Amino acid sequence: MSIVRRLNFPLHLLHRNHYNRHVTSSAAASIHHEPAVWTTAPLSNVEPAAESLFHVTVDLSDSPDLAASHTRAGQYLRLRVPDVTWPTFLAIASPPKIAHTGGAFEFLVKSVAGSTAEALCRLRRGDVVELSRVMGDGFDIGRIDPPEKFNTVLIFATGSGISPIRSLIESGFAARKRSDVRLYYGATNLRRMAYLDRFNEWESSGVKIVPVLYQPDDGWTGEHGYVQDAFTRAKQISNPSSTGAVLCGQRQMTEEITSILVADGVSGEKILKNL
């Protein structure tokens, strides 16, 4: 049975077509000291992804150098909207291959009232935005390679933090060669959970998806509460020395999960974070 059917989610909603605002101090320092270089590009798609979340695609066919600079899942950039003072930080949701072969960046944007992100989500195809250079080192998957040595990879994401995780999964990290790859994905409810239509594809690539709902609707029989609660109930780490983790979402979640994993014997060097 497909995971979409297991979620008991109305299929017609699957066809409706902020990033974490914390920036590392090193990234902030880089932004402060380096002059901003902006690239103008049109939007090729703006459509709903879930409640308060939007798919946004920027056409980079005229900006091949910027497209080619996206080299690793977990990288991000700043985006400016006309007539809005402040830029917004966005993780690139698409894998690098889409930038290289399709000439586009795809984003998952949380529309927050009064924010630049909200202004972005109100734009339409053909409207023009400005993009900064691509920033950040992204997820250093080399720290949990080769797959035969790190056969357990635990992935945790909440809300729009699933954005760089999508890039990671679709970039590929030899999930099929690992015996236990789990994604704990938290959202308020199914209406606020993006990428439901990609779950079957992700599972076929070797990633077991564990949706965790904080305020589920009646009839939900899956995991509930916070992702750290769901993981604590499951645990099932057979060998901490061969376990790696990838975390992206609210700071409290990443700190609590890190503490749990380290207490269980997982090396902090093998816990990859995107804050």
C-alpha positions as CSV (number, residue, x, y, z in Angstrom):
1,M,0.0,0.0,0.0
2,S,1.3,3.5,-0.9
3,I,2.2,5.8,1.9
4,V,-0.3,8.4,0.6
5,R,-3.1,5.9,1.0
6,R,-1.8,5.0,4.5
7,L,-2.0,8.6,5.4
8,N,-5.7,8.6,4.5
9,F,-5.4,12.0,2.8
10,P,-7.9,13.2,0.2
11,L,-6.2,12.6,-3.1
12,H,-7.8,15.5,-4.8
13,L,-5.8,17.8,-2.5
14,L,-2.6,16.3,-3.7
15,H,-3.1,18.0,-7.1
16,R,-3.4,21.5,-5.8
17,N,-0.6,23.1,-7.1
18,H,10.4,30.6,5.5
19,Y,12.8,28.6,5.4
20,N,14.0,28.6,8.9
21,R,15.0,32.2,9.6
22,H,18.0,31.3,11.8
23,V,21.3,32.0,10.0
24,T,24.6,30.8,11.4
25,S,27.0,33.5,12.7
26,S,29.5,32.6,10.0
27,A,27.0,33.1,7.3
28,A,25.9,36.4,8.8
29,A,29.5,37.6,9.0
30,S,30.0,36.7,5.3
31,I,26.9,38.7,4.4
32,H,28.1,41.7,6.4
33,H,31.6,41.8,4.9
34,E,30.9,40.8,1.3
35,P,29.2,43.2,-1.2
36,A,25.8,41.9,-2.3
37,V,25.5,40.8,-5.9
38,W,22.0,40.4,-7.1
39,T,20.7,38.5,-10.1
40,T,17.3,39.4,-11.7
41,A,15.2,36.4,-12.7
42,P,11.5,35.8,-13.5
43,L,9.2,33.4,-11.6
44,S,8.0,30.4,-13.6
45,N,5.6,29.0,-11.0
46,V,3.8,30.1,-7.8
47,E,1.3,27.6,-6.5
48,P,0.0,26.2,-3.1
49,A,2.0,23.4,-1.6
50,A,0.0,23.0,1.6
51,E,-1.8,25.3,4.0
52,S,0.3,28.5,4.3
53,L,3.0,26.9,2.1
54,F,3.8,27.6,-1.5
55,H,5.9,26.1,-4.3
56,V,7.9,28.9,-5.9
57,T,10.1,28.3,-9.0
58,V,12.6,30.8,-10.4
59,D,13.7,30.6,-14.0
60,L,17.5,30.7,-14.3
61,S,17.8,30.0,-18.0
62,D,19.4,33.4,-18.4
63,S,21.6,33.0,-15.4
64,P,23.6,29.8,-15.9
65,D,26.4,30.9,-13.5
66,L,24.1,31.3,-10.6
67,A,22.4,28.0,-11.4
68,A,25.7,26.2,-11.6
69,S,26.7,27.5,-8.1
70,H,24.2,25.3,-6.4
71,T,26.3,22.2,-5.7
72,R,25.0,20.6,-2.5
73,A,21.6,20.0,-0.8
74,G,21.2,22.4,2.2
75,Q,22.4,25.5,0.5
76,Y,20.4,28.7,0.6
77,L,20.2,32.3,-0.7
78,R,18.5,35.6,-0.2
79,L,15.6,36.7,-2.4
80,R,14.3,40.2,-2.9
81,V,10.8,41.2,-4.0
82,P,10.1,44.5,-5.8
83,D,9.0,47.3,-3.5
84,V,9.8,45.3,-0.4
85,T,12.6,46.6,1.8
86,W,14.0,43.4,3.3
87,P,15.1,40.2,1.5
88,T,14.1,36.8,2.8
89,F,16.3,33.8,3.3
90,L,15.2,30.7,1.5
91,A,16.7,27.2,1.4
92,I,16.8,25.7,-2.2
93,A,14.3,22.9,-2.2
94,S,15.3,21.4,-5.5
95,P,18.3,19.2,-6.0
96,P,21.3,20.7,-7.8
97,K,20.6,18.6,-10.9
98,I,17.4,20.7,-11.5
99,A,19.5,23.9,-11.5
100,H,22.1,22.4,-13.8
101,T,19.8,20.7,-16.3
102,G,16.6,22.6,-15.9
103,G,17.9,26.0,-15.2
104,A,15.7,26.6,-12.2
105,F,15.7,27.0,-8.4
106,E,12.6,25.6,-6.6
107,F,11.6,26.8,-3.1
108,L,9.1,25.9,-0.4
109,V,8.0,29.2,1.0
110,K,6.0,29.7,4.2
111,S,3.7,32.7,3.9
112,V,3.9,34.7,7.1
113,A,1.6,37.7,7.4
114,G,3.5,41.0,6.8
115,S,6.7,39.3,5.7
116,T,8.7,39.4,2.5
117,A,7.8,35.7,2.0
118,E,4.1,36.6,2.0
119,A,4.8,39.3,-0.7
120,L,6.6,36.6,-2.7
121,C,3.8,34.1,-2.5
122,R,1.4,36.8,-3.9
123,L,3.4,37.2,-7.1
124,R,2.6,35.4,-10.3
125,R,4.4,33.7,-13.2
126,G,6.5,36.2,-15.1
127,D,7.0,38.6,-12.2
128,V,10.6,39.4,-11.5
129,V,12.6,38.9,-8.3
130,E,16.3,39.3,-7.3
131,L,18.5,36.5,-6.0
132,S,21.7,36.7,-4.1
133,R,24.6,34.3,-4.6
134,V,24.1,30.8,-3.3
135,M,25.4,30.5,0.3
136,G,26.3,27.9,2.8
137,D,28.2,24.6,2.7
138,G,25.0,22.5,2.7
139,F,24.9,18.9,4.1
140,D,28.3,17.3,4.1
141,I,27.1,13.8,3.4
142,G,30.8,12.7,3.2
143,R,30.8,12.6,7.0
144,I,28.3,9.7,7.0
145,D,29.8,7.8,4.1
146,P,30.5,5.2,2.9
147,P,26.9,3.7,3.2
148,E,28.2,0.3,4.3
149,K,29.9,1.9,7.3
150,F,26.9,4.1,8.1
151,N,23.9,1.9,7.4
152,T,21.5,3.9,9.7
153,V,20.7,7.5,8.8
154,L,18.0,9.3,10.8
155,I,16.5,12.4,9.3
156,F,14.4,14.9,11.2
157,A,12.5,17.9,9.7
158,T,9.7,20.1,10.9
159,G,7.5,22.5,8.9
160,S,9.2,24.3,6.0
161,G,12.4,22.7,7.2
162,I,11.5,19.8,4.9
163,S,12.7,22.0,2.0
164,P,16.4,21.2,2.1
165,I,15.6,17.7,3.1
166,R,13.7,17.3,-0.2
167,S,16.9,18.5,-1.9
168,L,18.9,15.9,0.0
169,I,16.7,13.0,-0.7
170,E,16.3,13.8,-4.4
171,S,20.0,14.5,-4.8
172,G,20.6,10.9,-3.5
173,F,22.8,9.7,-0.7
174,A,22.9,6.0,-1.4
175,A,19.8,5.4,0.8
176,R,19.1,2.0,-0.9
177,K,22.6,0.8,0.1
178,R,21.8,1.5,3.8
179,S,19.6,-0.8,5.9
180,D,17.8,1.8,7.9
181,V,17.0,5.3,6.6
182,R,14.1,7.1,8.4
183,L,12.6,10.5,7.9
184,Y,10.7,11.9,10.9
185,Y,8.7,14.7,9.4
186,G,6.6,16.9,11.7
187,A,3.7,19.2,10.9
188,T,0.7,20.6,12.7
189,N,-1.7,18.4,10.6
190,L,-1.8,16.9,7.2
191,R,-3.1,20.1,5.6
192,R,0.2,21.8,6.6
193,M,2.4,18.9,5.4
194,A,4.1,19.7,2.1
195,Y,5.4,17.2,-0.5
196,L,2.8,14.5,0.2
197,D,2.7,13.8,-3.5
198,R,6.5,12.9,-3.3
199,F,6.3,10.5,-0.5
200,N,6.0,7.3,-2.6
201,E,9.0,8.4,-4.7
202,W,11.0,9.1,-1.6
203,E,10.1,5.7,-0.1
204,S,11.0,4.0,-3.4
205,S,14.5,5.6,-3.1
206,G,15.0,3.8,0.3
207,V,13.7,6.4,2.8
208,K,11.1,5.3,5.2
209,I,8.8,8.2,6.0
210,V,7.3,8.7,9.5
211,P,4.8,11.6,9.5
212,V,4.4,13.1,12.9
213,L,1.4,15.4,13.6
214,Y,1.2,17.8,16.5
215,Q,-2.6,18.5,16.2
216,P,-3.9,15.6,14.1
217,D,-7.5,15.5,12.9
218,D,-9.9,12.8,14.2
219,G,-9.1,9.4,12.8
220,W,-5.3,9.9,12.6
221,T,-3.7,6.7,13.7
222,G,0.0,7.6,13.0
223,E,2.6,9.2,15.2
224,H,1.6,12.3,17.1
225,G,3.3,15.0,19.2
226,Y,6.8,16.2,18.3
227,V,9.3,14.4,16.1
228,Q,11.5,14.0,19.1
229,D,8.7,12.3,21.0
230,A,8.0,9.9,18.1
231,F,11.7,9.0,17.8
232,T,12.0,8.5,21.6
233,R,9.1,6.0,21.4
234,A,10.7,4.1,18.5
235,K,14.5,4.5,19.1
236,Q,15.7,1.2,17.5
237,I,19.3,2.3,17.0
238,S,21.1,-1.1,16.5
239,N,24.6,0.3,16.4
240,P,25.3,4.0,17.4
241,S,28.8,3.9,15.8
242,S,27.3,3.2,12.4
243,T,24.5,5.8,12.7
244,G,24.4,9.3,11.2
245,A,21.7,11.9,11.4
246,V,20.4,15.0,9.4
247,L,18.4,17.7,11.2
248,C,16.5,20.7,9.9
249,G,13.8,22.6,11.6
250,Q,13.2,24.6,14.8
251,R,16.2,25.1,17.0
252,Q,14.6,23.5,20.1
253,M,13.9,20.3,18.0
254,T,17.5,20.1,16.7
255,E,18.9,20.6,20.1
256,E,16.7,18.0,21.8
257,I,17.3,15.4,19.0
258,T,21.0,16.1,19.2
259,S,21.0,15.5,23.0
260,I,19.1,12.3,22.6
261,L,21.3,10.9,19.9
262,V,24.6,11.8,21.6
263,A,23.2,10.2,24.9
264,D,22.6,7.1,22.8
265,G,26.2,7.0,21.6
266,V,25.9,8.7,18.2
267,S,28.9,10.8,17.5
268,G,28.2,14.5,17.3
269,E,30.4,14.7,14.2
270,K,27.9,12.5,12.4
271,I,24.9,14.7,13.1
272,L,24.5,17.1,10.2
273,K,22.4,20.3,10.9
274,N,20.9,23.0,8.8
275,L,19.8,25.9,11.0
